[in-house]
Amino acid sequence: MFTSVVELTDILSFIGDFKRPLIEGTQVMKCNHIVEFGCVENNNKTLKIVAMCLKTSDLSGKPHELEVIKTTNNGSVQLSAKCSCKAGSGKCKHIVGLMLKLQKTSIEELDERSCTDLPQQWGKLGQAARGGSHPVAAPRSEDLKQEIRSYFLQSY
């Protein structure tokens, strides 16, 4: 029996009354811009899927990174999503295109992804670290020499 990863009714409730993401997301899916996708977490309540989507404006550029999380709680399904595109609302055409592709994919067909399949995460600075440092003027060498002398002379 075919059981899709995401049901169409869940996609429609996720996007709400917005038609544009559905129309453009359908085109993203039909043009095969979702080039890679797979599951990174799957337990009895949460299914986390990551994907790469080609940019429609720059097909040879770095693809958008997508993430869809399907949470099931007492039979109720909740979808949440993130995309690296400028819209970044989580309800962009890239996310909807991925969800539509997942609607046509069975749970059994969904590939598992390991951490080595994903983009590098180590060595990346967090937001606080990126904006948190400010240049500070170095002390003048004469001031520094005086400070060192006074430090050593105070102990005698």
Secondary structure, DSSP 8 states (H G I E B T S, - for coil): ---BSS-HHHHHHHHTT--HHHHHHHHHHHTT-EEEEEEEEE-SSEEEEEEEE--SS-TTS--EEEEEEEEEETTEEEEEEEE-SSS-SS-SHHHHHHHHHHHTSBGGG--B--GGGS---TT---HHHHHH--------HHHHHHHHHHHHHTT-
